[in-house]
Amino acid sequence: MGWFLNCITYDFFNFRDRASRAEYWWFTVWSFLTACALGIVSIMLDFKISDGMLTVIGAIWAIPELAVTVRRLHDSSKSGWWVLLLFIPPLGIMIFIFMLLDSTPATNKYGPNPKGDW
């Protein structure tokens, strides 16, 4: 949960460093679980979320999601601009593959290896 909290606080707007696979995937898992829990609570409390409110929440949540994705791309020595492939569905699978790749060993142009120098 530490990586999740770090992404939504300290690294909320951090688009320049590197993120390990663990940071990216733990953030993704906790984001999914948080969304599910909020959905269940809203159903249990019969709380209706307006479309405008959902749009605002989604836009705010997209910032750390985009930031951790860009940092993960940096970790595999890819430019953050590769994230634009997500908007081209057949090519978006490449981003998923990049999220699975191991870190570039040692320091690259985006900073030191988050797992430490090899």
Secondary structure, 3 states (H helix, E strand, C coil): CHHHHHHHCCCCCCCCCCCCHHHHHHHHHHHHHHHHHHHHHHHHCCCCCCHHHHHHHHHHHHHHHHHHHHHHHHHCCCCHHHHHHHHCHHHHHHHHHHHHCCCCCCCECCECCCCCCC
